[in-house]
Amino acid sequence: MTRRQKDPLRPLTQEEQTHLEHLSRASSAPAAYVARAKSVLAVAAGHSYTTAAQLAGRRSGDAGAGVRVATEPGSTVSCSV
């Protein structure tokens, strides 16, 4: 049985989704930005924070910080490259 996430991810806008998809595949972007984009996309797709961290190549404790920022009301996803 899975537990409900304490801080569920708010729905991404189409613009945010597109930006994160491009960023997750960017070879010239900093590795931390790429990992964070992969984590957010995985959580948006319904994966747990732990699974999202593993998919992004991080340990489970690392992903929450990057994903949690995107769950706050009124927050936007922005990563400058």
Summary of the structure (lengths in Angstrom):
residues: 81
radius of gyration: 11.8
end to end distance: 39.7
largest distance: 39.9
contacts: 207
relative contact order: 0.20
helix: 54%
strand: 0%
